[in-house]
Amino acid sequence: MYLIEIFLKGGFLMWAILFSSIIGLGVVIDRYIVLRNAKINVPAFMVRIRGLIKKRDISGAVSYCMEEKSPVANIIRKGLRKYKLGHERVKEAIENAGRQEISKLEKGLSILASVAGIAPLLGFLGTVTGMIQAFMTIEDLQGAANPSDLAGGIWEALVTTAFGLIVGIPALAFYNYFLSAVKKLVGDMEAVANDVVDIIQDTTSVAESEEEIEIDI
């Protein structure tokens, strides 16, 4: 009950900070679930995909990617669907799919960054307005105000800064954490995509060489 009273004494800006905290919490939960589901064992995935492509079992590779349901698997799946059109089309499809997956992974991070910046500023604004009111009180009392006349208003004003920092600091920490997680996933996607394109190119070259030998014979 005491915390509720402190919150209410902070003024209307406390509600704005509370609203931003709810938005930030929603983004954190959403991004945590998305990034957790996006994780994949890259070495094991590449061993399986490499083996299927070398066997030219493209349908099997596509089915395996569908089972994984991760950004890395999604971009490879979309690339493999263009296998018959040549490795250049595969590379183009992977690049387009990669941009889409990165956009999905970064969704909401700008909102979280805004919460991390706005919440403390709202708190500082509340403190500034509270100090203005305190000085107005001094003016009304013609400078005869004692500390007890001002203490209540000042601590109530400082509550908004404290609450804003309580919201902003974790939001900034989660933003940096999610950003580093997205960068790691992007790095994994680039590594896997380059490896798959190279394997397809090598497999295509070997197939063309075999066809030339058969024609010569």
Secondary structure, 3 states (H helix, E strand, C coil): CHHHHHHHHCCCHHHHHHHHHHHHHHHHHHHHHHHHHHCCCHHHHHHHHHHHHHCCCHHHHHHHHHHHCCHHHHHHHHHHCCHHHCHHHHHHHHHHHHHHHHHHHHCCHHHHHHHHHHHHHHHHHHHHHHHHHHHHHHHHCCCCCCHHHHHHHHHHHHHHHHHHHHHHHHHHHHHHHHHHHHHHHHHHHHHHHHHHHHHHHHHHHHHHHHHHHHHHC
